[in-house]
Amino acid sequence: MRVNHVLDGPAEGEVVVLSGSIGSDLGMWEPQVEPLTSRGFRVVRYDHRGHGGTPVPPEPCSLAELGGDVVELLDELGVERAHVVGLSLGGMTGLWLAAHRPDRVRSLVACCTSARLGTPDMWRQRAHTARTEGMAAIADGSVRRWFTPGWLAAHPERARAYRRMTASVPPEGYAACCAAIGSMDLRPDLPAITAPTLVVAGADDPATPPAEHGRPLADAIPGARFEVVADAAHLGTVEQPERFCALILDHLTGGERDRHD
């Protein structure tokens, strides 16, 4: 699987991989690019299987396969270790990498995500809807989960753009990633994570509420830090970019200071 990706920032900078949500493409990370590159980081954004410019897989995929795609991308780029910042499915991918390929993860930021989300039946139904009703039906629900009502009312044009982002995902690509989430249970893996980890939740996230998902995640990862961002739903990196960027940069640069102490 050749993963579509974009590089930004100085070639000599420490690499930060940005991994997005199901139903998005690498454009969701636009608010984070300049703050990271201006601090000297080399930013790698990529599309999950069947999303954006990455081909649709021939069959449903697993989280291990999505994590393996990142490892192969790092190999292609000649990168031994990277900071991994992921949101939702991207956060799950980051957690898998930190647990199963710790040699490739310098630090981890897991945003608006979970170690176990919903049931296999729920995700099978979501995939069925995508295949039978089309991605427009999925996009309407996604946007309502991704953003608070206040943000949607204040930014109608941007909301429509994000709806188009999801509606443009091929149904089989979306369904393939639904299978990865539905079959996932990372809870037994969390205590093995050794990378410095920051878990960030959106206070108003209906998909992964902080008390049900973010807090248990942080509690299970040794030494993990937990932060909740106010006035943010599931795509908190878009709704509250300044706050998320500040937390991400503090974690990445703080981890560097700790390694030199």
Secondary structure, DSSP 8 states (H G I E B T S, - for coil): ----EEEES-TTS-EEEEE--TT--GGGGHHHHHHHHTTT-EEEEE--TTSTTS---SS---HHHHHHHHHHHHHHHT-S-EEEEEETHHHHHHHHHHHH-GGGEEEEEEES--SS-S-HHHHHHHHHHHHHH-HHHHHHHHHHHHS-HHHHHH-HHHHHHHHHHHHTS-HHHHHHHHHHHHT---GGGGGG--S-EEEEEETT-SSS-IIIIIHHHHHHSTT-EEEEETT--TTHHHHSHHHHHHHHHHHHHHHHHHHH-
